[in-house]
Amino acid sequence: MLNKKAYSKDIIIKSLDIDNEEIKSLLEKEDIKTYTYTYEKFIDHFEELRKKDKEEWLVIGSSIVYSWMPTILNIAGRDPKADKNLQKIKEDAIESLNNISKNLDGESLEKDLKKLKLFINNSVVGMSKFLHFSFPDHYPIWDSRVESVLYETATGKTTKSNYHRLKIIDKYMEYRTSCLELIKDEENGLIKKFDKYEELKGLRDLRKIEFLLFLKGGKK
C-alpha cells in the first residue's frame, strides 16, 4: 500500500530538486510551444466562460480541455450504462461547479469533485485541467507523468501503469493541498528559482510545479 505521504510537499520538493542544466534540458527536450502558447489563451477564455451560464462553461470548457488530451471528450466516460442518466449527470456537475465557484474549499468539495469528474470523461485528469483553467491559482493539473514522478520519488519504484492510483480523487486532493502549501512556503524559494526561465514565464505557480514534473515524467 502506498504511503499517504507520497504526494506531500516534501516529496514534490524532492522530485523538483534538479539543477539548472537539467531544467534547461527538460525545457528543450520536448516541443512545448503549443502548451506555452495556448496556456494563457485558455486561462483568458475560461475567465469569459465563467461569466456565462454554468452549462456553457461546463460543456465548452470540458471540450477545450480535451484538446490537451490524447482522446476526445466522452461525457461520463465510456460507460454505456451512463447514457440513460446523462441529464442527471450534467445537472449534478453543474450543481457541483456552482458549489465550487462559491467556495473553493467547501465542506462538500470531495463530493462535488466526484460529480464533476463523472461528467468530464469520468477522469480525474480531465477534471483537474478543467478546474485549473477555471481557477488557475487554486487547482493544479493532475497527470499520469506527474503522479509517476511523485510515486517513484516516494517509493523508489516504477510501475507499468499508474491508472489505478491516478483515478482516486483523494490522491489528487492531497497533491493539490501539497502544491498550495509549497507555494505559500516562500522561505523554500523553489518557485522563485523557476522564474528565470523564459519558457516558464506567464505560467501560474501551480502550473510551473506541474509542468516541470510533467516534463521530468517524460524524460527517457
C-alpha positions as CSV (number, residue, x, y, z in Angstrom):
1,M,0.0,0.0,0.0
2,L,1.3,3.4,-1.0
3,N,2.3,5.6,1.9
4,K,-0.1,8.6,2.2
5,K,2.9,11.0,2.2
6,A,3.7,10.1,-1.4
7,Y,2.1,13.3,-2.6
8,S,3.3,15.5,0.2
9,K,5.0,18.9,-0.1
10,D,8.4,17.3,0.8
11,I,8.1,14.7,-2.0
12,I,7.2,17.4,-4.5
13,I,10.3,19.4,-3.4
14,K,12.5,16.3,-3.6
15,S,11.1,15.5,-7.1
16,L,12.0,19.0,-8.2
17,D,15.4,19.0,-6.7
18,I,17.0,19.4,-10.1
19,D,19.9,21.6,-11.2
20,N,19.9,24.4,-13.7
21,E,21.3,22.2,-16.5
22,E,18.6,19.5,-16.0
23,I,15.9,22.1,-16.1
24,K,17.2,23.6,-19.3
25,S,17.4,20.0,-20.7
26,L,13.8,19.3,-19.8
27,L,12.6,22.6,-21.3
28,E,14.4,21.8,-24.5
29,K,13.6,18.1,-24.8
30,E,10.0,18.3,-26.0
31,D,8.1,20.6,-28.3
32,I,6.4,22.7,-25.6
33,K,5.4,25.7,-27.7
34,T,1.8,24.5,-28.1
35,Y,1.4,24.2,-24.3
36,T,3.0,27.6,-23.5
37,Y,1.3,29.4,-26.4
38,T,-2.2,28.2,-25.6
39,Y,-2.0,28.3,-21.8
40,E,-2.7,32.0,-21.2
41,K,-5.3,32.0,-24.0
42,F,-7.1,29.1,-22.3
43,I,-7.0,31.0,-19.0
44,D,-8.4,34.1,-20.6
45,H,-11.1,32.2,-22.4
46,F,-12.2,30.3,-19.3
47,E,-12.5,33.7,-17.5
48,E,-15.0,34.7,-20.1
49,L,-16.8,31.3,-19.9
50,R,-17.2,31.7,-16.2
51,K,-19.3,34.8,-16.9
52,K,-21.8,32.7,-19.0
53,D,-24.3,30.2,-17.8
54,K,-22.8,27.2,-16.0
55,E,-23.8,24.7,-18.7
56,E,-21.9,26.5,-21.4
57,W,-18.9,26.8,-19.0
58,L,-19.0,23.1,-18.3
59,V,-19.6,21.8,-21.8
60,I,-17.4,24.2,-23.8
61,G,-14.7,24.3,-21.1
62,S,-14.5,20.5,-20.9
63,S,-14.3,20.3,-24.7
64,I,-11.4,22.8,-24.8
65,V,-9.6,20.9,-22.1
66,Y,-9.6,17.7,-24.2
67,S,-7.6,19.5,-26.9
68,W,-4.7,18.9,-24.5
69,M,-5.6,15.2,-24.1
70,P,-4.9,12.2,-26.3
71,T,-8.6,11.4,-26.6
72,I,-11.9,13.2,-27.1
73,L,-14.5,14.3,-24.5
74,N,-16.8,11.5,-23.6
75,I,-19.4,12.6,-21.2
76,A,-19.4,10.2,-18.2
77,G,-16.5,8.3,-19.8
78,R,-17.2,5.2,-22.0
79,D,-19.8,3.5,-19.8
80,P,-22.8,2.8,-22.0
81,K,-25.0,2.5,-18.8
82,A,-24.4,6.2,-18.2
83,D,-26.2,7.2,-21.4
84,K,-29.6,6.8,-19.7
85,N,-28.5,9.2,-17.0
86,L,-26.7,11.9,-19.0
87,Q,-29.2,14.7,-18.0
88,K,-28.8,13.8,-14.3
89,I,-25.0,13.6,-14.6
90,K,-24.9,17.1,-16.3
91,E,-27.2,18.6,-13.7
92,D,-25.2,17.2,-10.9
93,A,-22.0,18.5,-12.5
94,I,-23.5,22.0,-12.9
95,E,-24.6,22.0,-9.3
96,S,-21.1,20.9,-8.2
97,L,-19.5,23.6,-10.3
98,N,-21.8,26.2,-8.7
99,N,-20.8,25.0,-5.2
100,I,-17.1,25.1,-6.1
101,S,-17.5,28.6,-7.6
102,K,-19.0,29.8,-4.3
103,N,-16.5,28.1,-2.0
104,L,-13.2,26.7,-3.5
105,D,-12.7,24.6,-0.3
106,G,-16.3,23.9,0.8
107,E,-17.3,21.0,3.0
108,S,-18.9,19.3,0.0
109,L,-15.7,19.6,-2.1
110,E,-14.9,15.9,-2.4
111,K,-18.5,15.1,-3.3
112,D,-18.6,17.9,-5.8
113,L,-15.3,16.8,-7.4
114,K,-16.6,13.3,-7.9
115,K,-19.8,14.6,-9.7
116,L,-17.8,17.0,-11.8
117,K,-15.3,14.2,-12.7
118,L,-18.2,11.9,-13.8
119,F,-19.2,14.4,-16.4
120,I,-15.7,15.1,-17.7
121,N,-14.9,11.6,-19.1
122,N,-15.1,10.3,-15.5
123,S,-11.5,11.4,-15.4
124,V,-9.6,13.0,-12.5
125,V,-7.0,14.2,-15.0
126,G,-9.6,15.9,-17.3
127,M,-11.4,17.3,-14.3
128,S,-8.2,18.7,-12.9
129,K,-7.4,20.5,-16.2
130,F,-10.9,22.0,-16.3
131,L,-10.5,23.2,-12.7
132,H,-7.0,24.6,-13.3
133,F,-8.1,26.7,-16.3
134,S,-11.2,27.8,-14.3
135,F,-9.3,28.6,-11.1
136,P,-5.6,28.6,-12.1
137,D,-4.3,29.7,-8.6
138,H,-6.3,27.2,-6.7
139,Y,-6.3,23.8,-8.6
140,P,-3.2,22.2,-10.1
141,I,-3.3,19.8,-13.1
142,W,-3.0,16.1,-12.3
143,D,-1.4,13.9,-14.9
144,S,-0.1,10.4,-15.2
145,R,3.5,11.6,-15.7
146,V,3.2,13.9,-12.6
147,E,1.9,11.0,-10.5
148,S,4.6,8.6,-11.8
149,V,7.4,11.0,-10.8
150,L,6.0,11.5,-7.3
151,Y,5.4,7.8,-6.8
152,E,8.9,6.9,-7.9
153,T,10.4,9.6,-5.6
154,A,8.4,8.4,-2.7
155,T,8.9,4.6,-3.2
156,G,11.9,4.2,-5.4
157,K,9.8,2.0,-7.6
158,T,8.2,2.3,-11.1
159,T,5.1,0.7,-12.4
160,K,4.0,0.0,-16.0
161,S,0.6,1.6,-15.3
162,N,-0.5,4.0,-12.6
163,Y,-4.1,4.3,-13.7
164,H,-5.4,2.7,-10.5
165,R,-3.7,5.5,-8.5
166,L,-4.4,8.2,-10.9
167,K,-8.2,7.8,-10.8
168,I,-8.5,8.3,-7.0
169,I,-9.9,11.7,-6.0
170,D,-8.2,11.6,-2.6
171,K,-4.8,11.4,-4.1
172,Y,-5.5,14.5,-6.3
173,M,-6.8,16.4,-3.2
174,E,-3.7,15.5,-1.3
175,Y,-1.5,16.6,-4.2
176,R,-3.4,19.9,-4.5
177,T,-3.0,20.6,-0.8
178,S,0.7,20.0,-1.0
179,C,1.2,22.2,-4.1
180,L,-0.7,25.1,-2.3
181,E,1.4,24.6,0.8
182,L,4.6,24.7,-1.3
183,I,3.6,28.0,-3.0
184,K,2.9,29.6,0.4
185,D,6.3,28.4,1.7
186,E,8.2,31.5,0.5
187,E,11.3,30.5,2.5
188,N,11.8,27.5,0.3
189,G,12.4,29.7,-2.7
190,L,11.6,26.9,-5.2
191,I,9.1,28.8,-7.2
192,K,11.3,31.9,-7.5
193,K,14.1,29.6,-8.8
194,F,11.8,28.8,-11.8
195,D,11.1,32.4,-12.6
196,K,14.3,33.0,-14.5
197,Y,13.4,30.5,-17.3
198,E,11.8,32.2,-20.3
199,E,9.7,29.1,-21.1
200,L,8.0,29.3,-17.7
201,K,7.2,33.0,-17.8
202,G,3.5,33.6,-17.9
203,L,2.6,30.4,-16.2
204,R,0.8,30.4,-12.9
205,D,2.8,29.0,-9.9
206,L,0.7,25.8,-9.8
207,R,1.4,25.3,-13.5
208,K,5.2,25.7,-13.1
209,I,5.3,22.9,-10.5
210,E,3.1,20.6,-12.5
211,F,4.8,21.4,-15.9
212,L,8.3,20.6,-14.6
213,L,7.0,17.3,-13.0
214,F,5.3,16.6,-16.3
215,L,8.4,17.1,-18.3
216,K,10.5,15.1,-15.9
217,G,8.0,12.3,-16.1
218,G,8.6,12.1,-19.9
219,K,12.4,12.0,-19.5
220,K,13.9,8.9,-21.0
